[in-house]
Amino acid sequence: MSGARRLFLAFATSLALAAMAAAPAAAEQGVTADSVNIGAFGPITGPAAYIGLAGRDGAGMAIKEINAAGGVNGRKLNMIFEDDGHSPAKALAAVKKLIDQDKVFMLFNVAGSNGTIGTIDYVKEKGVIMFVSFASAPGVTWPFAKNLFRGGTTEVPRYGELYAEYIVDGLKAQKIGILSGREEYPKNEGDALTKQLQKWYEITPVKRAEFNIGDKDFTPQLLELQQANPQVIAFFGNPAEAAIALRQAKELGLNQPFFVGTTMVDQGLLTAAGPAAEGANGFALIPLLPGSSDPAMKAWRAKWNAEYPNLPASRPNIFDVLAYADIYVLAQAMRNCGKDLTTDRLIDALENLHDYRVGPIASPRSFAKVHHIGNLRLQPMQVKNGEWVQVPWESKRPSDILQRYH
């Protein structure tokens, strides 16, 4: 080969390499120069619509505020929302549409555990980030998956630890009854409490009774519990079910204190149950409930009421607050990515986010390279004089949860 020919080939090769280096990287699905498409899903119809509607509205208000302030690194956030009807199959269909047809960048999940369990395997397969604002289903964060994150709610085993410790050490109960629903969320929490009572205290519940979602008569189950004579009754279901059960328990003469799951530590339960809720105990996922007179929550509620002036008195609920706070968590992580927003960079940014919260209304969120459980902190509460008030109790037992991630 002549010298001139070799020089020509070398020159041509260098030009090609320079062109490749200068060419823009392949566009990330759902990300443009001025927008980020986020796919969201949850139940806005069916028996759990109270969580999906709140999740949609809380997220929507946060997105509107963020966009009004200029977006994230010059990009506006756009939410595409799908109803999953509280069904694992419908949730999977919603996720497939959002990823494969709408081509969203990531998923924001406000489905609760029942819908979430239908989507986990597919989301893992696709590698799209799914940020789960509220679902305690264990599969979200264990086994560990790089693209799955849990925000405001914590992992089911952590509920079991805190519930067991508070009931036994805080309420001084040795005889515990459990009344739980058969669907994913309440079943998981009842199982977690049962397991932890045995593991830490060698206590077996004196009776566990179950019901179906939407049931309106808990008399048979309550009579079974009455016969077992527990010192505390732990109830896991939704607020409407809990309100009925609390009223019927009083009518039957069951005066034992009730302990309720986190979804029921909300103003909605007090409104529905009335005086029957007095003395109930539980853990809150947020430091300030929507009914709080704290100035930070009053200011947030004023913004919410201006945005949604015609919604029922039971709103906003805790799920409005959780979704609102978690959108800000995502926005902060995206902001930390700079202009080059990719799936890998957002995962890295989330894993390096520590003790971030939008304000006093939210619990801090922290993630790590080895686990993606954003919130391990819960606030014990009790109903006194018709209001949820904080209980001055702190867990003294070290959690076993994070040990399995190391």
ABEGO torsion letter per residue (X at the ends): XBAAAAAAAAAAAAAAAAAAAABBBBBBBGBBAABBBBBBBEBABEAAAAAAAAAAAAAAAAAAAAAAAGEBGGBBBBBBBBBAGGBAAAAAAAAAAAAAAAGBABBBBAAEAAAAAAAAAAAAAAGBBBBBABBABAAAAOBBBAABBBBABBBAAAAAAAAAAAAAAAAGBABBBBBBBABAAAAAAAAAAAAAAAAAAGBBBABBBBBBBGBABAAAAAAAAAAAGBABBBBBBBAAAAAAAAAAAAAAGBABBBBBBAAABBAAAAAAAEAAABGBBEBBABABBAABABAAAAAAAAAAAAABAABBAAOBBAAAAAAAAAAAAAAAAAAAAEABBBAAAAAAAAAABBGBBAEAABBBBBBBAABABABABBBBBBBBGGBBBBBBBBBABBBAAAAAAX
